[in-house]
Amino acid sequence: MESQENNLNRRAFLQQTSLASAGLFMANLSETLGNTTTKRKVAMVGTGHRGTGMWGTPVVKEFGDVIEFVGLCDINPGRAETAKQFLGVNCNVYTDFEKMMKETKPDLLIVTTVDATHDKFIIRGMELGADIITEKPMTTDEGKCQAILDAEKRTGKKVTVTFNYRYSPHRQKIYELLREGAIGKVTSVDFHWYLDTRHGADYFRRWHRLRENSGSLWVHKASHHFDLLNWWLESEPESVYAQASLEHYGKNGEQRGTNCRSCAHKTSCNFYWDITKDTRLTKLYVENEKHDGYLRDGCVFKEDINIFDKMAATIHYANGVNVAYSLTTYSPYEGYRIAFNGTKGRLEAWIKESGKMTIENYDELMLSRNFGDIEYIKIQQAEGHGGGDARLRDKIFRNPNAKDTYRQAAGSRDGAMAILVGIAARKSSDSGQPVKIASLTDLKPLAVKS
């Protein structure tokens, strides 16, 4: 009797175990299939050169197995259709943002519109259920910044700001050396950025030339640099005093036209630029001018230009570090010089950027130790903003949950602190008075970033 009972119990146990194993197998199989077949739905608003070139074509090529574009939106219908052709995707194009979001219900919304409109699409995108990937700058003034921060808290969605410079190898190496204490405690920084007469001039051709669109180069361009400082120093800015002027472009020109193609001064202007030699820009902009009248090759001496072309600022950080910063937009070469002064030495670099890798094919840092030797550190160069573009895209789309060893991922607070330096600098340039960062939003600067 006992033997029969044991046999029955054994059969019941085996049957239950088999069913459990089968259930576990099916669950694992379902999870595996889900992981390989479910793609995140992505939509993009703003299909210009940056959107299609950084977040369009390469994303489709590199991550087509894990993401799917479900919608492209632009105020210019021709440009949206052109973007669809560039990306080679089979999705609808829209001029109505609300309609796109409600019809496609994307998981991720990429915002690459005119800077001053970022807030509108970031906030509404989150309200309609999407996490946000936004180009820098996150927005252009303190009111819009606060509204984005509030919306993120209210909706529970996430804003990622795409600071690609953090991901380039030589900038990462600077971060590592500072964290290791290679020069002791950092006390001050000298940081001077140079835009050349090709790249720098281009900001004065486009919509960026109006501060109501870009927030001025204090925000559009310099927020990149301010974010690097915030990241490198692992602290947040406390106050800014700045001076700036428009002394080269805009009203300072002796000759001007509406745009380069129609200009009577083509043969005598050093800034003449033939957009038609660039097939991509011609397709995106020239062939779609009929829809909105936007001229991508505007004259750099237009009278309506109201941004600065020469800027300098003193930034005081909550941890006591002082920064001397400048930006010049009409230099003979592109790049920057930076030096970190510390209690045990100095770390510096002179980086020249031409859009192409240099003949030497490396960037060099110079580490000078007090009472010690000078060490030259060479870092291999890479294409795409020093190699940052590809690494940033991989983090966002392929490995979003990977360990962030160097704290390179940037959220809304990082985006806010970068633009708040620029906003404060713009206000200081206008008023002649220093500006406290804490007076702009409800964010209070941290001496040490958490």
C-alpha positions as CSV (number, residue, x, y, z in Angstrom):
1,M,0.0,0.0,0.0
2,E,2.8,2.3,0.9
3,S,4.7,1.5,-2.3
4,Q,1.5,2.1,-4.4
5,E,1.1,5.5,-2.7
6,N,4.7,6.4,-3.3
7,N,4.3,5.6,-7.0
8,L,1.2,7.7,-7.3
9,N,3.0,10.6,-5.6
10,R,6.0,10.2,-7.9
11,R,3.8,10.2,-11.0
12,A,2.1,13.4,-9.8
13,F,5.4,15.0,-9.0
14,L,6.8,14.2,-12.5
15,Q,3.6,15.4,-14.2
16,Q,3.7,18.7,-12.3
17,T,7.4,19.1,-13.0
18,S,6.9,18.5,-16.7
19,L,4.1,21.0,-16.9
20,A,6.1,23.5,-15.0
21,S,9.1,23.0,-17.2
22,A,7.0,23.3,-20.3
23,G,5.4,26.5,-19.0
24,L,8.9,27.9,-18.2
25,F,10.1,26.9,-21.6
26,M,7.2,28.6,-23.4
27,A,7.7,31.7,-21.2
28,N,11.3,31.9,-22.1
29,L,10.6,31.3,-25.7
30,S,7.9,34.0,-25.7
31,E,10.4,36.4,-24.1
32,T,13.1,35.6,-26.6
33,L,10.8,36.0,-29.5
34,G,9.5,39.2,-28.1
35,N,13.0,40.6,-27.7
36,T,13.9,39.8,-31.3
37,T,10.7,40.9,-33.0
38,T,9.4,43.8,-31.0
39,K,10.8,47.1,-32.2
40,R,10.5,50.4,-30.6
41,K,8.4,52.8,-32.6
42,V,10.2,56.1,-33.4
43,A,8.9,59.3,-34.8
44,M,10.8,62.5,-35.8
45,V,9.7,66.1,-35.9
46,G,12.0,68.4,-37.8
47,T,13.5,66.7,-40.9
48,G,16.3,69.0,-41.9
49,H,20.0,68.3,-42.4
50,R,20.7,67.5,-38.7
51,G,17.6,65.4,-38.2
52,T,18.1,63.3,-41.3
53,G,21.9,63.2,-41.1
54,M,22.4,62.4,-37.4
55,W,19.1,60.8,-36.3
56,G,17.7,59.5,-39.6
57,T,19.8,57.7,-42.1
58,P,22.4,56.3,-39.7
59,V,19.8,55.2,-37.2
60,V,17.9,53.2,-39.8
61,K,21.2,51.7,-41.1
62,E,22.6,50.8,-37.7
63,F,19.5,50.0,-35.6
64,G,16.9,48.8,-38.1
65,D,16.6,45.5,-36.2
66,V,15.5,47.2,-32.9
67,I,13.7,50.4,-34.0
68,E,11.1,51.3,-36.7
69,F,10.3,54.8,-38.0
70,V,6.5,55.2,-37.9
71,G,6.3,58.9,-38.7
72,L,8.2,62.0,-40.0
73,C,6.9,65.5,-39.4
74,D,8.0,68.9,-40.8
75,I,6.3,72.2,-41.5
76,N,7.7,71.8,-45.0
77,P,5.9,68.9,-46.7
78,G,8.5,68.7,-49.5
79,R,11.3,68.4,-47.0
80,A,9.5,65.6,-45.0
81,E,9.0,63.7,-48.3
82,T,12.7,64.1,-49.1
83,A,13.6,62.9,-45.7
84,K,11.5,59.8,-46.2
85,Q,13.5,59.1,-49.4
86,F,16.8,59.7,-47.7
87,L,15.9,57.3,-44.8
88,G,14.4,54.7,-47.2
89,V,11.6,54.0,-44.8
90,N,7.9,53.1,-45.4
91,C,6.1,55.4,-43.0
92,N,3.7,58.3,-43.3
93,V,4.8,61.9,-43.4
94,Y,3.0,64.7,-41.7
95,T,2.8,68.5,-41.4
96,D,0.4,68.1,-38.4
97,F,2.3,67.0,-35.3
98,E,-0.8,66.1,-33.2
99,K,-2.1,63.9,-36.0
100,M,1.3,62.1,-36.3
101,M,1.5,61.4,-32.6
102,K,-2.1,60.2,-32.2
103,E,-2.0,58.0,-35.3
104,T,1.5,56.5,-34.8
105,K,1.8,56.4,-31.0
106,P,5.6,56.3,-31.0
107,D,7.7,55.1,-28.0
108,L,10.4,57.6,-28.8
109,L,10.1,61.1,-30.3
110,I,13.2,62.7,-31.8
111,V,13.0,66.5,-31.7
112,T,15.2,68.3,-34.3
113,T,13.2,71.4,-35.1
114,V,14.2,75.1,-34.8
115,D,15.6,75.5,-31.2
116,A,12.9,77.9,-30.0
117,T,10.2,75.3,-30.8
118,H,11.8,72.4,-29.0
119,D,9.7,73.0,-25.8
120,K,6.4,72.7,-27.7
121,F,7.2,69.3,-29.1
122,I,9.0,67.9,-26.1
123,I,6.2,68.8,-23.8
124,R,3.4,67.7,-26.1
125,G,5.3,64.6,-27.0
126,M,5.5,63.5,-23.4
127,E,1.9,64.3,-22.8
128,L,1.0,62.0,-25.7
129,G,3.0,59.1,-24.3
130,A,6.5,59.3,-25.8
131,D,10.0,59.5,-24.3
132,I,12.0,62.3,-25.9
133,I,15.3,62.4,-27.6
134,T,16.1,66.1,-28.2
135,E,18.9,67.8,-30.0
136,K,20.8,70.4,-28.0
137,P,20.0,73.0,-26.9
138,M,17.0,71.6,-25.0
139,T,15.3,75.0,-25.4
140,T,16.1,78.7,-25.5
141,D,14.8,80.6,-22.4
142,E,14.3,79.9,-18.8
143,G,10.5,79.9,-18.9
144,K,10.4,77.1,-21.6
145,C,13.1,75.3,-19.6
146,Q,11.0,75.3,-16.5
147,A,7.9,74.1,-18.5
148,I,9.9,71.1,-19.8
149,L,11.1,70.2,-16.3
150,D,7.6,70.4,-15.0
151,A,6.1,68.3,-17.8
152,E,8.7,65.6,-17.3
153,K,7.7,65.3,-13.6
154,R,4.0,65.5,-14.5
155,T,4.0,62.8,-17.2
156,G,6.6,60.4,-15.9
157,K,8.3,60.3,-19.3
158,K,12.0,60.8,-19.9
159,V,13.9,63.5,-21.8
160,T,17.4,62.6,-23.2
161,V,19.5,65.5,-24.5
162,T,22.0,64.5,-27.2
163,F,25.3,65.9,-26.0
164,N,27.5,63.9,-28.4
165,Y,30.7,65.7,-27.4
166,R,30.7,63.8,-24.1
167,Y,31.2,60.6,-26.0
168,S,34.3,61.4,-28.1
169,P,37.4,59.5,-26.9
170,H,39.6,62.5,-26.1
171,R,37.0,64.3,-24.1
172,Q,36.3,61.1,-22.2
173,K,40.0,60.8,-21.5
174,I,40.0,64.4,-20.0
175,Y,37.1,63.2,-17.8
176,E,39.1,60.2,-16.6
177,L,42.2,62.1,-15.8
178,L,40.3,64.7,-13.8
179,R,38.5,62.0,-11.9
180,E,41.8,60.3,-11.1
181,G,43.1,63.4,-9.6
182,A,45.9,63.8,-12.1
183,I,46.2,67.5,-11.4
184,G,44.8,67.5,-7.9
185,K,41.8,69.7,-7.1
186,V,40.7,71.7,-10.1
187,T,40.7,75.5,-9.3
188,S,40.2,77.2,-12.7
189,V,39.6,76.6,-16.4
190,D,40.6,78.5,-19.5
191,F,38.3,77.5,-22.4
192,H,38.4,79.2,-25.8
193,W,36.4,78.0,-28.8
194,Y,37.0,79.0,-32.4
195,L,34.6,78.7,-35.3
196,D,36.1,79.2,-38.7
197,T,35.0,81.3,-41.6
198,R,33.2,78.3,-43.1
199,H,31.3,76.7,-40.2
200,G,31.1,79.9,-38.1
201,A,29.7,81.9,-41.0
202,D,27.1,79.3,-41.6
203,Y,25.2,80.2,-38.4
204,F,24.7,83.6,-39.9
205,R,23.2,82.2,-43.1
206,R,20.5,80.1,-41.5
207,W,17.6,80.6,-39.1
208,H,20.2,80.6,-36.3
209,R,21.0,84.3,-37.1
210,L,17.9,85.4,-35.2
211,R,18.0,85.1,-31.5
212,E,14.2,84.5,-31.4
213,N,14.9,81.2,-33.2
214,S,18.2,80.1,-31.6
215,G,18.5,81.9,-28.4
216,S,21.8,83.3,-29.9
217,L,25.0,81.3,-30.1
218,W,25.3,81.6,-26.3
219,V,22.6,79.0,-26.3
220,H,22.6,77.2,-29.6
221,K,26.4,76.6,-29.9
222,A,27.9,77.4,-26.5
223,S,25.5,75.1,-24.6
224,H,27.6,72.3,-26.1
225,H,30.7,73.7,-24.4
226,F,29.0,74.6,-21.1
227,D,27.7,71.0,-20.9
228,L,31.3,69.7,-21.3
229,L,32.4,72.0,-18.4
230,N,29.5,70.8,-16.2
231,W,30.4,67.2,-17.0
232,W,34.1,67.5,-16.7
233,L,33.9,69.4,-13.4
234,E,31.0,67.3,-12.0
235,S,29.6,70.5,-10.6
236,E,26.9,73.1,-11.6
237,P,27.3,76.8,-12.5
238,E,26.3,79.3,-9.9
239,S,26.8,82.7,-11.7
240,V,27.7,84.2,-15.0
241,Y,29.1,87.5,-16.1
242,A,29.4,88.1,-19.9
243,Q,30.1,90.5,-22.6
244,A,29.3,90.1,-26.3
245,S,28.9,92.0,-29.6
246,L,28.1,91.7,-33.3
247,E,31.1,93.2,-35.0
248,H,31.9,91.2,-38.1
249,Y,28.7,89.8,-39.7
250,G,25.3,91.3,-40.2
251,K,25.2,95.1,-40.5
252,N,29.0,95.3,-40.5
253,G,29.3,94.0,-44.1
254,E,30.0,96.5,-46.8
255,Q,28.0,94.6,-49.4
256,R,25.0,92.3,-49.1
257,G,22.3,90.4,-50.8
258,T,19.3,88.2,-50.0
259,N,21.1,84.9,-50.5
260,C,24.2,83.7,-52.3
261,R,22.6,82.3,-55.4
262,S,20.9,85.6,-56.3
263,C,23.7,87.9,-55.1
264,A,25.4,90.5,-57.3
265,H,28.6,90.2,-55.3
266,K,29.5,86.6,-56.0
267,T,32.9,87.3,-57.4
268,S,33.9,89.8,-54.7
269,C,32.5,88.3,-51.5
270,N,34.8,85.9,-49.5
271,F,31.7,84.4,-48.0
272,Y,30.0,83.4,-51.3
273,W,28.8,79.8,-51.0
274,D,27.2,77.7,-53.8
275,I,24.7,75.4,-52.1
276,T,24.0,73.7,-55.4
277,K,27.3,71.9,-55.2
278,D,26.0,69.9,-52.2
279,T,23.4,67.4,-53.5
280,R,22.0,66.6,-50.1
281,L,21.4,70.2,-49.1
282,T,20.0,71.0,-52.6
283,K,17.4,68.2,-52.3
284,L,16.4,69.1,-48.7
285,Y,16.3,72.9,-49.1
286,V,16.7,74.4,-52.5
287,E,14.1,72.1,-54.1
288,N,11.7,72.7,-51.3
289,E,11.9,76.5,-51.0
290,K,8.6,76.8,-52.8
291,H,6.8,75.4,-49.8
292,D,8.0,77.8,-47.1
293,G,10.4,80.3,-48.7
294,Y,13.3,79.3,-46.4
295,L,16.7,80.2,-47.9
296,R,19.4,77.9,-46.6
297,D,22.1,80.1,-48.3
298,G,21.1,83.4,-46.8
299,C,23.6,86.3,-46.8
300,V,25.8,86.5,-43.7
301,F,25.5,90.3,-43.9
302,K,21.8,90.6,-43.7
303,E,20.6,93.6,-41.7
304,D,18.2,91.5,-39.5
305,I,21.0,89.4,-37.9
306,N,20.7,90.0,-34.1
307,I,22.9,87.4,-32.6
308,F,26.5,88.0,-31.3
309,D,29.6,86.9,-33.2
310,K,32.1,87.5,-30.4
311,M,31.5,86.4,-26.8
312,A,33.3,86.1,-23.5
313,A,32.1,85.0,-20.1
314,T,33.3,84.4,-16.5
315,I,31.5,81.4,-15.0
316,H,31.6,80.6,-11.3
317,Y,30.8,77.1,-10.2
318,A,29.2,76.0,-7.0
319,N,32.4,74.0,-6.1
320,G,34.5,77.1,-6.3
321,V,36.0,76.6,-9.8
322,N,36.2,79.8,-12.0
323,V,36.0,79.5,-15.8
324,A,37.2,82.0,-18.4
325,Y,35.3,81.2,-21.6
326,S,35.2,82.8,-25.1
327,L,33.7,82.0,-28.5
328,T,34.8,83.6,-31.8
329,T,32.9,82.9,-35.0
330,Y,35.3,84.1,-37.7
331,S,38.6,82.4,-37.1
332,P,41.0,81.0,-39.7
333,Y,40.7,77.5,-38.2
334,E,38.1,75.5,-36.3
335,G,38.7,74.1,-32.8
336,Y,39.4,75.0,-29.2
337,R,42.0,75.4,-26.5
338,I,41.4,74.3,-23.0
339,A,43.4,74.2,-19.8
340,F,42.5,72.9,-16.4
341,N,44.6,74.4,-13.6
342,G,44.8,72.3,-10.4
343,T,46.6,72.1,-7.1
344,K,49.0,69.5,-8.5
345,G,49.4,70.4,-12.1
346,R,47.8,71.4,-15.4
347,L,45.9,69.5,-18.1
348,E,45.6,71.2,-21.5
349,A,44.7,70.5,-25.1
350,W,44.7,72.4,-28.4
351,I,42.2,70.6,-30.6
352,K,41.8,71.5,-34.2
353,E,38.6,70.4,-36.0
354,S,38.3,70.6,-39.7
355,G,35.3,68.2,-40.2
356,K,37.9,65.7,-41.3
357,M,40.6,63.8,-39.3
358,T,44.0,65.5,-39.3
359,I,47.1,64.0,-41.0
360,E,48.4,62.9,-37.5
361,N,45.1,61.0,-36.9
362,Y,45.2,61.7,-33.2
363,D,44.3,64.3,-30.6
364,E,46.9,65.2,-28.0
365,L,46.6,66.2,-24.3
366,M,49.4,67.7,-22.3
367,L,49.6,66.8,-18.6
368,S,52.1,68.9,-16.6
369,R,52.7,68.0,-13.0
370,N,54.0,70.4,-10.4
371,F,57.7,69.5,-9.7
372,G,57.4,66.7,-12.2
373,D,57.6,65.8,-15.9
374,I,55.3,66.7,-18.8
375,E,53.4,63.8,-20.3
376,Y,51.9,63.9,-23.8
377,I,48.8,61.7,-24.2
378,K,47.7,60.7,-27.7
379,I,44.1,59.6,-28.4
380,Q,43.1,58.1,-31.7
381,Q,40.7,60.2,-33.7
382,A,37.4,59.1,-35.2
383,E,34.8,60.4,-37.6
384,G,31.6,62.2,-36.4
385,H,32.4,64.8,-33.8
386,G,35.5,63.0,-32.6
387,G,33.8,59.7,-32.6
388,G,31.0,60.8,-30.3
389,D,28.1,60.5,-32.7
390,A,28.2,56.7,-33.2
391,R,28.8,56.0,-29.5
392,L,25.9,58.2,-28.5
393,R,23.5,56.5,-31.0
394,D,24.6,53.1,-29.7
395,K,23.9,54.1,-26.1
396,I,20.4,55.4,-27.0
397,F,19.2,52.8,-29.4
398,R,21.2,49.6,-28.8
399,N,22.3,49.6,-25.2
400,P,20.2,52.1,-23.3
401,N,20.6,50.1,-20.0
402,A,24.3,49.6,-20.3
403,K,26.5,50.8,-17.4
404,D,27.2,54.5,-17.8
405,T,30.8,54.4,-16.4
406,Y,31.7,57.9,-17.4
407,R,28.3,59.5,-16.7
408,Q,27.9,60.5,-20.4
409,A,24.2,60.0,-20.7
410,A,22.4,63.4,-20.3
411,G,18.9,64.0,-19.0
412,S,16.8,67.1,-18.6
413,R,18.8,68.5,-15.6
414,D,22.0,68.3,-17.7
415,G,20.2,69.9,-20.6
416,A,18.8,72.7,-18.4
417,M,22.2,73.5,-16.7
418,A,23.9,73.8,-20.1
419,I,21.4,76.2,-21.5
420,L,21.0,78.2,-18.3
421,V,24.7,79.2,-18.5
422,G,24.0,80.5,-22.1
423,I,20.7,82.2,-21.1
424,A,22.5,83.9,-18.1
425,A,25.3,84.9,-20.4
426,R,22.8,86.4,-22.9
427,K,21.1,88.3,-20.2
428,S,24.3,89.5,-18.8
429,S,25.5,90.6,-22.2
430,D,22.4,92.7,-22.6
431,S,22.3,94.2,-19.1
432,G,25.9,94.4,-18.2
433,Q,25.2,92.7,-14.9
434,P,26.1,89.3,-13.5
435,V,23.3,86.7,-13.4
436,K,22.7,84.1,-10.8
437,I,21.7,80.7,-12.2
438,A,19.3,80.0,-9.3
439,S,17.3,83.1,-10.3
440,L,16.2,81.5,-13.6
441,T,14.4,78.3,-12.7
442,D,13.6,76.3,-9.5
443,L,16.9,74.3,-10.0
444,K,19.5,75.1,-7.3
445,P,23.1,74.6,-8.4
446,L,24.8,71.6,-6.8
447,A,28.5,71.8,-5.7
448,V,28.9,68.1,-6.6
449,K,26.5,66.6,-9.1
450,S,24.8,63.5,-7.8
